[in-house]
Amino acid sequence: MKYAFVLLVASCSLSAVHAQWLETTIPVGQIPCALCYNAQNDKVYVASEGSSKVTVINGATNEVIARVAAGNGVGLCYNQTNNRVYCADLGPDVVSVVDGATDSVIANVHVGTISVNLCYNYLDNKVYCARFGGYGVTVIDGATNEVLAQVPTPYQAMGELCFNTRDDKVYCTSSDSIGYVTIIDGKTDSSSHTELGRGVSPTALCYNVVQNRIFCADEAYGSVIVIDGVTDTVIGAVTVGQWPSALCYDSSMDRIYCANVGTDNVSVIDAGSNLVIATVATGHEPRAILHDSAHDKVFCANSGSDGVAVIDCATDSVICTIATGQFPNALVRNPLRNRVYVTNRDDSSVSVLRDSGTGIQETTNDRRIARKVSPTILSGASGVKRLGSCVVFDAMGRRVLDPRPGVFFVAEPSAVGRKPSAVTKVVIAR
């Protein structure tokens, strides 16, 4: 079914109007629970907890082109440097490495105990594997697939990982009677620990490149804990709904979106002030959340009502809800095809959602204009040289060493050990 929305109001700002609908449903392995996208070959990989294979989907045709014997996967990540997909296995103590071109397993890396989640550090070409029951994180060399280090955590690694691109650090949550975040140096693999508080149960992590902060959802107290990316200390906590389960970051509006399973809504957090500025009712038990940077929308998978709510970030309102399979629980975006893939745990399928442009619509939204960062326009090689020693990031928070035409965030140089004084939005024109 095709859904469309139209804002019938006059105004002074322009925004693209899009329609989202369910394009197709693809059968995959039993209990699908993780996704990743291979940008080089335009493929989507689906890990299934209840089967021994990873399903590979052609991003152009939505056809299943391979089923790779890679264990009972519960976590996936993509290494864009070597064009490899890593699959965490709930059974044996291995991480399977899949070649992105041939979709064949080229290595099985022994990590010690059950692996539950993965994170890729493109600055140092390393893969991090959180080990549930093993009290630690395994660091894998992305080029050789050798284990470089076993980093201890205070308690069992809960599987939540995120990468601080500005300071080259990886964060991993663990908890028992006390919640912790372990911070791993991307260059040296040395580590430290930050206590989150007694009784804290961390369920998700998200990195904000503009503010250089890490946001950690705490299921126990219904809050999002804020960690400074330079000092790695807790600087605040934001009260949200019950049982926050997932986070995503909107870089254009500098906001954090938090899905709350227990209150059937999404909290919208202003990342500068750490205040909740909106609460969006989405559907029953929102469990996964994804930001579409191209269209500035958030997709929220509601596992209890078998659908995906699409939130317009300009108005923080639901513009449509798309019916999916049973218990949608993970999301990934294919930016090349304007598609979002959703795993449906209880009917072993993946729903493919499509977003297509339908024109330009004028809308009133003074808040959006006021909150957006005014960009600096740079033209040609001489303009790019003005960036000098600044640190440049793309909209996904990845550091860029040779920026080409596009939209970027620039951190001004500062004294060692201190935050940059400002982050500027820059548009590089030809």
Buried (B, 14 or more C-beta within 10 A) or exposed (E): EEBEBEBEEEBEEEBEBBBBBBBEBBEBBBBBBBBBBBBEBBBBBBBBBEBBBBBBBBBEEBEBEBBBEBBBBBBBBBBBEBBBBBBBBBEBBBBBBBBBEEBEBEBBBEBBBBBBBBBBBBBBBBBBBBBBEBBBBBBBBBEEBEBBBBBEBBBBBBBBBBBBBBBBBBBBBBBEEBBBBBBBBBEEBEBEBBEBBEEBBBBBBBBBBBBBBBBBBBBBBBBBBBBBBBEBEBEBBBEBBEBBBBBBBBBBBBBBBBBBBBBBBBBBBBBEEBEBBBBBEBBEBBBBBBBBBBBBBBBBBBBBBBBBBBBBBBBBEBBBBBEBBEBBBBBBBBEEBBBBBBBBBBBBBBBBBBBEEEEEBEBBBEBBEEBBBEBBEBEEEEBBEEBEEBBBBBBEBBBBEEBEEEBBBBBBEEEEEEBBEEBBBBBBEE
